[in-house]
Amino acid sequence: MNLFDLNDRVAVVTGGNGGIGLGMARGLGQAGAAVVVAARNHEKSATAVEGLEALGIRAISLHVDVTDSNSCRTMVSDVMRCFGRLDVLVNNAGTNIRRQPQEYTIEEWQTVIDTNLTGAMLCCQLAYPLMVEIGGGKIINIGSMMSIFGAPFAAAYAASKGGMVQFTRALATAWAKDNIQVNAVLPGWIDTELTRRARAEVKGLHDRVVARTPAGRWGKPEDHAGIAIFLATAASDFVTGAAITVDGGYSVQGVG
Ligand code: NDP
């Protein structure tokens, strides 16, 4: 038995058209899964699917805006129409609006919470009966270093990502009886579109991250392929409710 085999499995990655989501999608596809890239930007999704197909991966893109429950419902029913099953759900879609806490408008706050946390809840609710129907499933929720730490510019983001870890634990306890394992991945500082903006907006961020990270570099999207495969396969069948850092040691650095 190959513990890391995903042949005949179907994996949905929200926000899978770039960054960490695409890094995970590549890993899941290379382990044998058919991959659904679910995001808003059609052009980016089409390019991502082309790239996956070039690696020999069966992939499609579907539109979803995770802040819209109807859009999530349509996306999941399209997955069922195309593949007839849903084995792995990666709740990766995410955004950030950087402000001092006292400066958030309620709309900005809501955008971050809705995208990062409520969107994951909606997708999990829709995936649950489908996973039960096939005897189990795997849910991977993307947290952050802001699931653990705070930052002056990240009140909304940290609230959403801290919430993601507690949400993961709650689901793990509820759905273990259904053979659904629910885990969170907490990436360190990873070079993506999201953090390119952060590097532009937060002075000195690039160098401070390199200095604090024992691995001595920013992470790359492909650094997340392995953890995605582990948490999506039989290799992790007794792992649930965990929050696993993929951060080059950033969160255990005791000096600096
Ligand atoms: P990207 O900006 O590259 O990816 C974010 C993805 O989310 C995009 O593909 C985007 O696609 C999608 N997305 C955003 N809003 C929505 C929405 N409403 N509905 C559907 N999809 C949406 O950034 P990252 O790869 O860095 O981020 C991926 C995840 O990793 C996020 O949850 C982020 O918080 C988390 N993370 C990132 C870290 C980093 O250092 N980069 C560190 C820790 C966590 P589209 O615009 O086409 O919808």
Residues whose N, C-alpha, C, O or C-beta is under 5 A from the ligand:
A	BS01	NDP	G15 G16 N17 G18 G19 I20 G21 A38 A39 R40 N41 V64 D65 V66 T67 N92 A93 G94 T95 T115 I142 G143 S144 M145 P187 G188 W189 I190 T192 E193 L194 T195
